[in-house]
């Protein structure tokens, strides 16, 4: 469990070979390219390539064509497709667009017509009482006609306008509206329109294709709708058949275009000088030989391999190396931030501690096995790393369920098993051993904090950062202070042997505090290569700053330790929730099995999520904060991504 060692790779050659070099870099699947800007300055003459990608337009067009038929192109083998030239790409895509455009236009027009006719039917169904030809109504020269609907409350107010020169005729109504028409002389049209607008009249536009009476128009439109719907269905079938015929071609064209596009995009990371190019990147050390073999038959291309430390301007990318058990937990490390290249890979530490803490907090044999099976299902179906995490923490939950004697909330179900192996009762009775559980939670916290400090000491000694390794609150001084204080408290208050005496206090408590207080000058004396700051405000500011920082360190020891009480708290809360479920089931009589099933599902879902989050909080805040800085960036080998869309 470590960080993959990298080698710095420089590639130089003639511009005529650039596309082939980039193509082979993609094919190797192990080359992490760096931006060209780092190796350019005003003196060396190198310039970054800034060319417009000639394949972008064609690629956007093929996305557009596929989108019109609700198809998502996928990457396939495109061998045999010769489209390196931009003009050939355009011809391919134009032919494809032409194949679908006729059908898509017909579908669009039919859909629009059907929508208009459906809306017209809705309006006309409310105007069946108007037994007059619409053509005659609209042919009136001196009278204006407005069809629409009027709110019920507003309809009652029309009596106040009896003296006005308009007539409103209602043909239908429901609980919200009166549907009808008002007639008004053209000379008074503006006044009438203002009145009806104030009454919240919603005008309905009668389409031009409506002819005859309302009932005749309904019959005619209904018949036309049936015809257009049949035509639309047939057009959709024709498009589906065409898509089935062209799908293979679309995928090949798309794959080739996406490949050409993504390879050309890599030119942005290349610097050029006249007819020569230069690019730089990183390759995992174990794959360098394979990578160099990729260019063995290109004599004009030079591939130089150097240690990553050779170029201080470049930070090597991070590729975590973990075994089968820890690998799924990389997702938690990535969420926090990858380690630096010379840092510590915490994935195994997270895998072990997260799995154990979750199992302790959520101990139930039946529920744990259910979580494990759910994780296995997710992994098999979706290949999601979260499913593998669920499998591991579910097994841990099941194990501690054996310790607590709980199976889906039944606390006595495992008693025969305990008697069979020679135990009188279950190892831990949650509600009777509350004190033990809480003390155990604190003890787990103490151990994990000490382990975190030891990791911090190891990592920073390796990097020769003596301030953090020896003099910081998570360094050797902090370890001595924290351990000595805890040992003295346990000895005094538990065993009755008082260790808080002058030599002990001065040597193991006060002295480490002074070391932490003067950590900056001490680190400077130790010739640290770590980050050492000198106070600009003189001795007064130095004392003030370090006093408050020391006070903060003391608080962090207390809060970090007490934070682990949540482990014991969730052990008790889980048992309490299941006790509530069992009480409800007992009172439900015949429906008891249903209550138990629903209760278990609720607890697994709700409490399982909360416990998972709390475990992650302990990892990040109580442990990672002492030894880990997630300031690395991921190793991303250049490749063609067929799932990403271009902007």
KOLLUM-30026 format. One line per 8 residues: number of its first residue (from 1); their letters; for each residue x, y, z of C-alpha. Coordinates in steps of 0.25 Angstrom, whole numbers. Example, Ala and Ser with C-alpha at 12.3 -4.5 7.8 and 13.67 -1.06 7.14 Angstrom:
<atoms>
1> as> 49 -18 31 ~ 55 -4 29 .
</atoms>
This chain:
<atoms>
1> xxxxxxxx> 0 0 0 ~ 8 12 -5 ~ 8 22 -16 ~ 12 18 -30 ~ 26 22 -34 ~ 27 31 -46 ~ 37 35 -56 ~ 38 48 -64 .
9> xxxxxxxx> 38 46 -79 ~ 42 56 -89 ~ 38 53 -104 ~ 44 61 -115 ~ 43 60 -130 ~ 39 66 -144 ~ 25 72 -145 ~ 22 63 -157 .
17> xxxxxxxx> 22 51 -146 ~ 14 59 -135 ~ 0 53 -138 ~ 6 39 -139 ~ 13 41 -125 ~ 0 47 -119 ~ -7 35 -124 ~ 3 25 -118 .
25> xxxxxxxx> 3 32 -105 ~ -12 30 -104 ~ -11 16 -108 ~ -1 13 -97 ~ -11 16 -86 ~ 0 20 -77 ~ 5 34 -81 ~ 1 46 -72 .
33> xxxxxxxx> 3 59 -81 ~ 7 72 -74 ~ 4 86 -80 ~ 14 92 -89 ~ 14 105 -82 ~ 25 101 -72 ~ 36 99 -82 ~ 34 112 -89 .
41> xxxxxxxx> 40 126 -87 ~ 45 138 -94 ~ 58 132 -97 ~ 57 118 -102 ~ 48 121 -114 ~ 37 110 -111 ~ 23 113 -113 ~ 10 106 -110 .
49> xxxxxxxx> 2 100 -121 ~ -11 108 -121 ~ -19 102 -133 ~ -34 101 -135 ~ -38 87 -135 ~ -43 83 -149 ~ -52 72 -144 ~ -60 79 -134 .
57> xxxxxxxx> -71 84 -144 ~ -73 70 -150 ~ -74 64 -136 ~ -84 74 -131 ~ -92 71 -144 ~ -92 56 -141 ~ -96 58 -127 ~ -108 67 -132 .
65> xxxxxxxx> -112 56 -142 ~ -112 46 -131 ~ -119 54 -122 ~ -131 57 -131 ~ -134 41 -131 ~ -131 40 -116 ~ -118 32 -118 ~ -105 33 -111 .
73> xxxxxxxx> -93 29 -119 ~ -83 19 -113 ~ -69 16 -115 ~ -67 4 -124 ~ -56 -2 -133 ~ -54 8 -145 ~ -44 1 -153 ~ -46 2 -167 .
81> xxxxxxxx> -52 16 -166 ~ -43 26 -173 ~ -47 40 -170 ~ -34 47 -166 ~ -37 58 -175 ~ -46 69 -170 ~ -54 70 -183 ~ -56 55 -183 .
89> xxxxxxxx> -62 56 -169 ~ -72 67 -174 ~ -76 58 -185 ~ -79 46 -176 ~ -87 55 -166 ~ -95 63 -177 ~ -99 49 -183 ~ -104 45 -169 .
97> xxxxxxxx> -111 58 -167 ~ -118 57 -180 ~ -123 42 -177 ~ -130 47 -165 ~ -134 61 -168 ~ -146 58 -176 ~ -152 48 -166 ~ -149 58 -154 .
105> xxxxxxxx> -156 70 -162 ~ -168 61 -164 ~ -169 57 -150 ~ -167 71 -145 ~ -178 77 -154 ~ -188 66 -150 ~ -185 67 -136 ~ -187 82 -137 .
113> xxxxxxxx> -200 80 -145 ~ -205 70 -135 ~ -202 79 -123 ~ -210 90 -129 ~ -222 81 -133 ~ -222 75 -119 ~ -223 89 -113 ~ -234 93 -122 .
121> xxxxxxxx> -242 81 -118 ~ -241 85 -103 ~ -246 99 -106 ~ -257 95 -116 ~ -262 85 -106 ~ -266 96 -97 ~ -273 104 -109 ~ -282 93 -114 .
129> xxxxxxxx> -294 101 -110 ~ -291 111 -121 ~ -298 106 -133 ~ -293 116 -143 ~ -283 115 -154 ~ -269 121 -149 ~ -267 126 -163 ~ -279 135 -162 .
137> xxxxxxxx> -275 140 -148 ~ -261 144 -152 ~ -267 151 -165 ~ -274 161 -157 ~ -269 175 -161 ~ -275 184 -150 ~ -275 174 -138 ~ -263 169 -131 .
145> xxxxxxxx> -263 155 -125 ~ -255 150 -114 ~ -255 135 -110 ~ -250 131 -96 ~ -253 127 -82 ~ -257 136 -70 ~ -254 132 -55 ~ -267 129 -48 .
153> xxxxxxxx> -266 140 -38 ~ -264 150 -50 ~ -276 145 -57 ~ -285 149 -45 ~ -279 163 -47 ~ -284 165 -61 ~ -298 170 -56 ~ -290 183 -52 .
161> xxxxxxxx> -287 185 -67 ~ -302 183 -73 ~ -301 198 -78 ~ -289 195 -86 ~ -290 192 -101 ~ -285 177 -101 ~ -292 164 -99 ~ -285 152 -93 .
169> xxxxxxxx> -291 138 -96 ~ -287 126 -88 ~ -288 112 -94 ~ -281 103 -83 ~ -276 105 -69 ~ -269 97 -58 ~ -266 100 -44 ~ -255 110 -48 .
177> xxxxxxxx> -259 116 -61 ~ -270 120 -71 ~ -267 118 -85 ~ -273 127 -96 ~ -272 139 -105 ~ -274 153 -104 ~ -279 162 -116 ~ -276 177 -116 .
185> xxxxxxxx> -277 188 -127 ~ -263 192 -132 ~ -265 206 -127 ~ -265 201 -113 ~ -256 189 -114 ~ -244 196 -106 ~ -253 199 -94 ~ -259 185 -94 .
193> xxxxxxxx> -246 178 -95 ~ -241 187 -83 ~ -253 182 -75 ~ -251 168 -78 ~ -237 168 -75 ~ -240 174 -62 ~ -249 162 -60 ~ -238 153 -63 .
201> xxxxxxxx> -244 148 -76 ~ -234 138 -83 ~ -236 139 -98 ~ -236 127 -106 ~ -231 128 -121 ~ -239 119 -130 ~ -229 114 -141 ~ -231 117 -156 .
209> xxxxxxxx> -234 103 -159 ~ -247 102 -151 ~ -259 103 -160 ~ -274 101 -159 ~ -281 100 -145 ~ -274 95 -133 ~ -279 81 -134 ~ -276 80 -149 .
217> xxxxxxxx> -262 85 -146 ~ -260 75 -135 ~ -263 64 -144 ~ -254 69 -155 ~ -242 72 -146 ~ -244 58 -139 ~ -243 51 -152 ~ -231 59 -156 .
225> xxxxxxxx> -225 56 -143 ~ -226 41 -145 ~ -220 42 -159 ~ -208 51 -154 ~ -206 42 -142 ~ -205 29 -151 ~ -195 37 -160 ~ -187 41 -148 .
233> xxxxxxxx> -186 27 -143 ~ -182 22 -157 ~ -171 33 -158 ~ -165 29 -144 ~ -165 14 -148 ~ -158 19 -161 ~ -148 27 -153 ~ -145 15 -144 .
241> xxxxxxxx> -143 6 -155 ~ -133 16 -162 ~ -126 17 -148 ~ -125 2 -147 ~ -119 2 -161 ~ -110 13 -159 ~ -106 11 -144 ~ -93 3 -147 .
249> xxxxxxxx> -89 14 -157 ~ -92 25 -147 ~ -84 18 -136 ~ -72 16 -145 ~ -72 30 -150 ~ -74 36 -136 ~ -63 27 -131 ~ -53 31 -141 .
257> xxxxxxxx> -57 46 -140 ~ -56 46 -125 ~ -43 39 -126 ~ -37 49 -136 ~ -43 61 -128 ~ -37 56 -114 ~ -24 53 -120 ~ -23 67 -127 .
265> xxxxxxxx> -27 73 -114 ~ -14 68 -107 ~ -6 78 -117 ~ -10 89 -107 ~ 0 82 -97 ~ 11 82 -108 ~ 22 93 -110 ~ 28 95 -123 .
273> xxxxxxxx> 41 101 -129 ~ 41 103 -144 ~ 39 88 -149 ~ 41 81 -136 ~ 32 78 -124 ~ 34 75 -110 ~ 25 70 -99 ~ 27 65 -85 .
281> xxxxxxxx> 19 56 -76 ~ 20 45 -65 ~ 19 29 -67 ~ 18 19 -55 ~ 32 14 -53 ~ 28 -1 -55 ~ 22 3 -69 ~ 34 11 -75 .
289> xxxxxxxx> 40 0 -83 ~ 26 -3 -89 ~ 24 11 -92 ~ 38 13 -99 ~ 35 1 -107 ~ 23 8 -113 ~ 33 18 -121 ~ 43 7 -124 .
297> xxxxxxxx> 40 8 -139 ~ 41 23 -140 ~ 55 27 -141 ~ 53 42 -142 ~ 46 42 -128 ~ 54 43 -116 ~ 49 38 -102 ~ 57 42 -90 .
305> xxxxxxxx> 54 36 -76 ~ 58 44 -64 ~ 55 44 -49 ~ 43 52 -45 ~ 51 61 -36 ~ 59 66 -49 ~ 49 77 -52 ~ 45 84 -39 .
313> xxxxxxxx> 34 92 -46 ~ 26 79 -48 ~ 19 71 -37 ~ 18 57 -41 ~ 3 52 -41 ~ -2 42 -31 ~ -6 28 -34 ~ -10 20 -22 .
321> xxxxxxxx> -6 5 -20 ~ -14 -3 -11 ~ -18 -18 -9 ~ -32 -24 -12 ~ -37 -20 2 ~ -33 -6 2 ~ -35 -2 -12 ~ -50 2 -11 .
329> xxxxxxxx> -47 12 0 ~ -39 20 -10 ~ -52 27 -12 ~ -51 33 2 ~ -37 37 0 ~ -40 44 -13 ~ -52 52 -7 ~ -42 58 4 .
337> xxxxxxxx> -31 60 -6 ~ -20 51 -11 ~ -6 51 -4 ~ 6 58 -9 ~ 16 50 -17 ~ 25 48 -5 ~ 14 47 5 ~ 7 35 12 .
345> xxxxxxxx> -4 27 5 ~ -15 26 16 ~ -24 16 8 ~ -21 4 16 ~ -22 11 29 ~ -36 17 25 ~ -40 3 20 ~ -37 -4 34 .
353> xxxxxxxx> -42 7 43 ~ -54 11 35 ~ -58 -4 34 ~ -56 -7 49 ~ -63 6 54 ~ -75 4 45 ~ -76 -10 50 ~ -75 -6 65 .
361> xxxxxxxx> -86 5 63 ~ -95 -3 55 ~ -94 -17 60 ~ -105 -26 56 ~ -103 -40 49 ~ -115 -40 41 ~ -115 -25 36 ~ -100 -26 34 .
369> xxxxxxxx> -102 -38 25 ~ -113 -30 18 ~ -103 -19 15 ~ -93 -28 10 ~ -102 -35 0 ~ -107 -21 -4 ~ -93 -17 -7 ~ -90 -29 -14 .
377> xxxxxxxx> -102 -27 -23 ~ -98 -13 -26 ~ -84 -17 -30 ~ -88 -28 -39 ~ -99 -19 -46 ~ -92 -6 -46 ~ -77 -9 -44 ~ -78 3 -34 .
385> xxxxxxxx> -67 3 -23 ~ -78 8 -13 ~ -83 -6 -14 ~ -70 -12 -10 ~ -69 -3 2 ~ -83 -8 6 ~ -79 -22 5 ~ -67 -20 15 .
393> xxxxxxxx> -74 -11 25 ~ -86 -21 25 ~ -78 -33 28 ~ -72 -24 40 ~ -86 -21 45 ~ -89 -36 44 ~ -77 -39 52 ~ -80 -29 63 .
401> xxxxxxxx> -94 -34 63 ~ -89 -47 67 ~ -82 -40 79 ~ -95 -33 83 ~ -104 -44 80 ~ -113 -37 71 ~ -120 -42 59 ~ -130 -32 52 .
409> xxxxxxxx> -132 -27 66 ~ -135 -40 73 ~ -126 -40 85 ~ -127 -54 89 ~ -127 -61 76 ~ -112 -65 77 ~ -113 -71 92 ~ -112 -85 87 .
417> xxxxxxxx> -99 -82 79 ~ -93 -76 91 ~ -96 -88 100 ~ -91 -97 89 ~ -77 -91 89 ~ -77 -91 105 ~ -82 -77 108 ~ -92 -75 118 .
425> xxxxxxxx> -97 -62 111 ~ -94 -52 100 ~ -80 -45 101 ~ -86 -32 102 ~ -100 -28 107 ~ -102 -14 102 ~ -111 -8 112 ~ -104 -14 124 .
433> xxxxxxxx> -90 -11 119 ~ -92 4 116 ~ -80 8 124 ~ -71 -2 118 ~ -76 2 104 ~ -73 17 106 ~ -60 14 112 ~ -57 5 101 .
441> xxxxxxxx> -61 16 91 ~ -51 26 98 ~ -40 15 98 ~ -42 13 83 ~ -41 28 81 ~ -28 29 89 ~ -22 18 81 ~ -25 24 67 .
449> xxxxxxxx> -20 37 71 ~ -7 32 76 ~ -6 24 63 ~ -9 36 55 ~ 2 44 62 ~ 12 32 60 ~ 8 33 45 ~ 11 48 45 .
457> xxxxxxxx> 24 46 51 ~ 28 35 41 ~ 24 43 29 ~ 30 56 33 ~ 43 50 38 ~ 44 43 24 ~ 42 57 18 ~ 52 64 28 .
465> xxxxxxxx> 41 73 33 ~ 46 73 47 ~ 36 84 52 ~ 24 75 49 ~ 31 62 52 ~ 37 66 66 ~ 32 79 71 ~ 18 80 66 .
473> xxxxxxxx> 5 76 73 ~ 4 64 65 ~ 19 61 66 ~ 28 55 76 ~ 25 66 87 ~ 10 64 85 ~ 11 49 86 ~ 19 50 99 .
481> xxxxxxxx> 10 61 105 ~ -3 53 101 ~ 2 39 105 ~ 7 44 118 ~ -5 52 122 ~ -14 40 119 ~ -5 30 127 ~ -5 40 139 .
489> xxxxxxxx> -20 41 139 ~ -23 26 138 ~ -12 23 148 ~ -18 34 158 ~ -33 32 156 ~ -34 18 153 ~ -23 11 160 ~ -21 21 171 .
497> xxxxxxxx> -6 23 169 ~ -3 38 167 ~ 7 41 156 ~ 4 56 156 ~ 17 59 163 ~ 28 70 160 ~ 38 61 152 ~ 27 54 144 .
505> xxxxxxxx> 19 67 141 ~ 32 75 138 ~ 38 65 129 ~ 26 59 122 ~ 16 70 122 ~ 22 83 124 ~ 34 81 115 ~ 26 76 103 .
513> xxxxxxxx> 17 88 104 ~ 29 97 104 ~ 35 90 92 ~ 22 92 84 ~ 22 106 89 ~ 36 109 83 ~ 34 99 71 ~ 38 110 61 .
521> xxxxxxxx> 52 114 66 ~ 54 99 70 ~ 51 95 56 ~ 60 106 50 ~ 72 101 59 ~ 69 87 54 ~ 71 92 40 ~ 57 88 36 .
529> xxxxxxxx> 53 88 21 ~ 39 90 25 ~ 31 103 25 ~ 37 112 36 ~ 31 126 39 ~ 37 137 47 ~ 28 146 55 ~ 29 160 49 .
537> xxxxxxxx> 23 167 61 ~ 35 164 71 ~ 35 156 84 ~ 21 161 88 ~ 14 156 76 ~ 22 143 76 ~ 17 140 91 ~ 3 144 88 .
545> xxxxxxxx> 2 135 75 ~ 8 123 81 ~ 0 124 94 ~ -13 124 87 ~ -8 113 77 ~ -4 105 89 ~ -17 107 96 ~ -24 102 83 .
553> xxxxxxxx> -15 90 83 ~ -19 86 97 ~ -34 88 93 ~ -32 79 81 ~ -26 67 89 ~ -39 68 98 ~ -49 70 87 ~ -43 59 78 .
561> xxxxxxxx> -43 49 89 ~ -57 52 94 ~ -62 52 79 ~ -60 37 79 ~ -71 36 90 ~ -80 36 77 ~ -76 21 75 ~ -82 17 88 .
569> xxxxxxxx> -93 26 86 ~ -97 20 73 ~ -96 6 79 ~ -106 9 89 ~ -115 17 80 ~ -115 5 70 ~ -120 -4 81 ~ -130 6 86 .
577> xxxxxxxx> -136 8 72 ~ -137 -8 70 ~ -144 -8 84 ~ -154 2 79 ~ -157 -7 67 ~ -159 -19 75 ~ -168 -12 85 ~ -176 -7 73 .
585> xxxxxxxx> -176 -21 67 ~ -181 -27 80 ~ -193 -18 81 ~ -196 -20 66 ~ -201 -34 68 ~ -204 -41 55 ~ -196 -30 47 ~ -183 -32 56 .
593> xxxxxxxx> -175 -38 44 ~ -178 -26 35 ~ -174 -16 46 ~ -161 -24 48 ~ -158 -24 33 ~ -161 -9 31 ~ -154 -5 44 ~ -141 -12 40 .
601> xxxxxxxx> -142 -6 26 ~ -143 8 33 ~ -132 5 42 ~ -123 0 31 ~ -126 12 22 ~ -126 23 32 ~ -117 19 43 ~ -107 12 33 .
609> xxxxxxxx> -106 25 26 ~ -103 33 38 ~ -93 24 44 ~ -86 23 30 ~ -85 39 31 ~ -80 39 45 ~ -70 29 42 ~ -65 38 31 .
617> xxxxxxxx> -65 50 40 ~ -56 43 50 ~ -46 39 39 ~ -45 53 33 ~ -46 62 46 ~ -40 53 57 ~ -29 45 49 ~ -26 51 36 .
625> xxxxxxxx> -25 65 42 ~ -12 60 50 ~ -4 54 39 ~ -10 56 25 ~ -10 67 15 ~ -18 64 2 ~ -11 73 -8 ~ -7 64 -19 .
633> xxxxxxxx> -13 62 -33 ~ -18 50 -39 ~ -10 42 -50 ~ -19 43 -62 ~ -13 36 -74 ~ -17 42 -88 ~ -28 34 -95 ~ -40 36 -103 .
641> xxxxxxx> -52 38 -95 ~ -64 34 -103 ~ -74 37 -91 ~ -71 52 -90 ~ -77 62 -99 ~ -70 74 -105 ~ -74 88 -102 .
</atoms>
